[in-house]
Amino acid sequence: MDKLLILAGALLIIGLIVWWFFGKRKTEVVAATLQGDKQIVEIVVDGGYKPSVIELERGISTDIIFTRKDTSACFEEIVLPDFGVRTHLPVGKPYTITVEPKESGEYKYSCGMNMFFGKVIVK
């Protein structure tokens, strides 16, 4: 009987781990706002990227403003490989990265350790 309870508990824990890391989560897509001749979008870095999916218009210069609240080493760096960006994010200060989205498509970004991800959708 004890072995059965231990097995059931282990399976429950495994199921929760799988759900936590691989389960679908509702993702909010936030569109950049146009201010003058630039698009502006703000992302808070705190246990992940909020929002993790942003939408930009093609052909308009964009300022992505990252504000890092999370002090863990994983979030020290932001990498947007398709835009040629790999840079350090300071804690507690807004940091602006300017990109020129020339092609429509979906582009991934991540922390420097490639553990946390986000997506840029260019329309």
N, C-alpha and C positions, 0 to 999 in steps of 0.2 A: 504494500500500500504506500509506504514512504517513497519507494522508487517511482511509483506512478505520479505522485504529487510533485516530485522533483522534476520528472520528465515534462509534466504539464506546465510547470513554472518556467522551465527552460524554453519550451516552445513558445510560450506567451512572450517572454523577453525577446526571443529571436524575431517573432512577428512584429513586436513594437519597434525594434531596431530597423527592420526592413521597411516598415511603414514610414518611420521618421526620415530615413535617408533617401528612400526611393519613391515614396508616395507622391502622387500629384498634389500640388498645392495651388490654390487659386492665386493667380498672378495678376496684379493690377498693372495695366499699361498706362504710363503717363506721357502725354505729348508735351514737347517743348513749347514754350510760349514765345511769340515773336515780339521782340523789343527793338524798335528801330530796324536796322538791317541785319540783326542777329537773332538766332534762337537761343533761349536760355532754359536750362533744366537743372534742377538741384537734386543731388543724391546724398542721403545720409548714410554713413558707414557705421553701423552699430549691430554687430552680430550677423551681418549680411549687408546687402545693398538695398536701400529703401528709397524709391522704388527700384526693383531689379530689372525692369523692362522699361525702356524709354523709346519714344517714337519721335523721329526727326524728319524734316522735309529735305529732300535732296537739293543740293546746290546752294544751300544757305549756311553760312558760317555759324557754328554753334559753340557756345560756352557751356561746358558741363562743369557744374560747381559741386565738388565733393567736400562734405564736411565729415571728418572722421572723429567719431566719439569713442570708438572701440580702441583700446590701447594694446590689444594683442598683436604680436609680431606678424601674424598672417595678413593683417590689413595695412601694414606699413607701405606697401607698394600696390599700385594699380597698373594693370596691363591691358591695353587695347591694341592687340597686335595688328589688326587691319588698318588702324590709323597711325601706326608707328609710335605708339606711346607706351613707355614703361617708366614710371616716375614714383618718387616717394610722396606719401601723403602725410602732412603734419597732423598731429592730434589737436583737436579743438579749434582749428582755423579753417575757414573756407579756402579751398584750393581749386583754381580754375584751370581746366584743360580746354583748349580751343581745337576743334576738329572741323574739317571741311568734308561733309558727306556728299561725295560725288556720284556714287552708284547706289541704286536702290538695292535693298537686300537686308539680311539679318547678320549682325556682327556680334560676336561674343566678347565679353570682357571678364577679367578675373582678378583676384588678389595675386600677389607675387608668388604665393605657394600653390596656386592653381587649385584651391580648395573651395572658394566661394565664387559664384558666377553671376553674371547679369547679361542682358542682351540689349543691343541697340538695333531698332528697326528703322530703316530709312525708306521712306515712301517716295 
